[in-house]
Amino acid sequence: MIVEKTNAFSKDITHLGKTEKKLLKGRIKDIISEPERFKPLLHYKNVRTAKIGGKRLLYQYLKEEGKIILLMFKSRDAVYAYLKGALYLYGIKRLLEEGEDAEKLFEI
C-alpha cells in the first residue's frame, strides 16, 4: 500500500505533541491495514474520515491504485467547515459553467 500526504496534512501535524503523534501513527496503521473500515464522506469520492480524540483524519483511498492519501488532520468543526466551503464553491463553479443566471446561485 502506497501512503502519500498532502501539504495541508504535513502542516496540520507540525505542532502535535507526543501523545497526539502516537495516536495518529496508530490510526494510520489501522487505515493501512483496513482502509475501508472508517466512515466514508458523502459527496466526496473515495474520501473517508477517522476519529482521533476531538480531531478528524481525512484520507482518500484509491483502491485500484493501492494508494492512501492523507488529506488533513484538524478539529471536527474545522474539517467540516472546510468541506462545506469546498462544496459551496464547487456548486457555484458548476452553475457558472452550465451558464446559469447569477440569481440562481442565491435561490433558497
C-alpha positions in Angstrom: 0.0 0.0 0.0 1.4 3.4 -1.0 0.8 6.2 1.5 1.1 9.8 0.5 0.4 13.0 2.4 -0.7 16.4 1.2 1.0 19.7 2.2 -2.1 20.5 4.2 -1.7 17.3 6.3 2.0 18.0 6.8 1.2 21.5 8.1 -1.6 20.2 10.4 0.8 17.8 12.2 3.7 20.1 12.7 2.6 21.3 16.2 1.3 18.0 17.6 2.5 16.7 21.0 4.0 13.3 21.6 0.7 11.7 22.7 -1.3 13.0 19.6 1.5 11.9 17.3 1.4 8.4 18.8 -2.4 8.2 18.4 -2.2 9.5 14.9 0.5 7.0 14.0 -1.6 4.2 15.4 -4.6 5.3 13.4 -2.6 5.5 10.2 -1.5 1.9 10.8 -5.2 0.9 11.2 -6.0 2.7 8.0 -3.3 0.9 6.1 -4.4 -2.5 7.4 -8.1 -1.8 6.7 -8.6 1.3 4.5 -12.4 0.8 4.1 -13.1 0.4 7.9 -13.7 4.1 8.6 -16.6 6.3 7.7 -17.0 7.4 4.1 -17.9 11.0 3.5 -21.0 11.7 1.3 -20.4 13.9 -1.8 -16.6 13.1 -1.8 -15.5 10.2 -3.9 -13.2 7.8 -2.0 -12.8 10.2 1.0 -13.1 8.8 4.5 -12.7 10.1 8.0 -11.2 8.5 11.1 -11.7 10.0 14.6 -8.7 10.6 16.9 -10.0 12.3 20.0 -11.7 15.5 19.0 -10.0 15.7 15.7 -10.6 14.0 12.3 -8.1 12.5 9.9 -9.4 12.8 6.4 -7.9 10.4 3.8 -8.6 9.3 0.3 -8.5 5.6 -0.5 -7.8 4.8 -4.2 -8.4 1.1 -4.2 -7.5 0.5 -7.9 -4.1 2.2 -7.4 -3.4 0.7 -4.0 -2.9 4.2 -2.6 -3.9 6.1 0.5 -3.6 9.9 0.5 -3.6 11.7 3.9 -5.6 14.9 3.3 -5.9 16.8 6.6 -5.9 16.4 10.4 -8.0 19.1 12.1 -10.7 19.5 14.6 -14.1 18.2 13.6 -15.5 21.7 13.2 -12.6 22.9 11.1 -12.8 19.9 8.8 -16.5 20.1 8.1 -16.3 23.9 7.7 -13.6 23.5 5.1 -15.6 20.8 3.3 -18.8 22.8 3.4 -16.9 25.7 1.8 -15.4 23.5 -0.8 -18.8 22.0 -1.8 -20.3 25.5 -1.9 -17.5 26.7 -4.2 -17.8 23.6 -6.4 -21.6 24.3 -6.7 -21.0 27.9 -7.8 -18.4 26.8 -10.3 -20.6 24.1 -11.8 -23.6 26.5 -12.1 -21.4 29.1 -13.8 -20.0 26.5 -16.2 -23.5 25.5 -17.1 -24.4 29.1 -18.0 -26.9 29.5 -15.2 -28.0 33.0 -14.1 -26.2 34.6 -11.2 -29.6 35.0 -9.5 -30.0 31.2 -9.3 -26.8 31.0 -7.1 -28.7 32.7 -4.3 -32.1 31.0 -4.5 -33.3 29.2 -1.4 
